[in-house]
Amino acid sequence: MLQDCPTQTLSRRSSFVLETARLQLRKPTLADVKAIARLANDRRIAEMTRRLPHPYAAADATNFIKTIAGEQHETVFLIEHERAPVGMVGIDWADEDAPELGYWLGVNHWGQGFATEAARAVIDYVFDEFEDVTQLVSGARVVNPASRRILEKCGFQWTGVELHRFLALGSSTPCDRFKLDRHVWASLKAWSNATRR
């Protein structure tokens, strides 16, 4: 559900809030620097995300927020539960034909379904607001079954294994790659709505 949206077509840089049953997703600000740094400064998270350094300091969070403030190639949301930050989710638009979904959660928030809930909200947002997007892609390290389960629960289908460089590892590592077709997502939503009746 979009909140505070302008009536015009949303640009990829618009500031708005996505709401789910338990979460609010909003653009991170400099007021969130300490919370983001506290959550992200865990090697277990950095080793599963391609671009997070470790250690992750407040200066890293500040640079990240300043970068995305003027960035047209990323849509990033801070995930909040009960008004407290729990992680991040977003879309990398660098490849217009295959925007990429990414996410991470603070370790204390693993296993509660937050990543799946946040990912579904962002998928909905992309397919609802950008009619030219026909598919999304995503990935997870082959040693990260929890992340693969999140993608599968969202309807992503496995497409193969690729090597990707991970900043915290300082090397490349195998990643399972996935894609989600717009029509598959629409079918899953229709089925989900029908089963709730």
Number of C-alpha atoms within 10 A of each C-alpha: 12 13 12 9 13 12 6 6 10 13 12 17 16 12 16 16 16 21 18 15 8 12 21 22 25 19 21 22 15 13 10 17 19 15 15 25 18 14 20 28 20 17 17 13 19 21 19 21 21 21 12 22 21 18 13 19 16 17 12 19 23 18 13 15 21 14 12 17 16 10 13 14 16 20 22 25 23 24 27 19 16 9 9 13 21 24 25 25 21 23 23 19 17 12 10 13 13 17 22 20 24 20 20 23 20 18 16 9 16 14 11 9 11 22 24 18 18 27 22 19 20 22 20 17 14 21 19 11 14 13 9 10 16 15 21 23 23 23 27 24 23 16 13 14 12 13 19 23 14 19 26 16 14 19 19 23 18 17 12 11 16 14 13 16 15 19 17 20 17 11 10 13 16 15 21 20 21 22 22 22 16 19 12 15 19 13 12 14 15 11 11 11 10 9 8 6 5
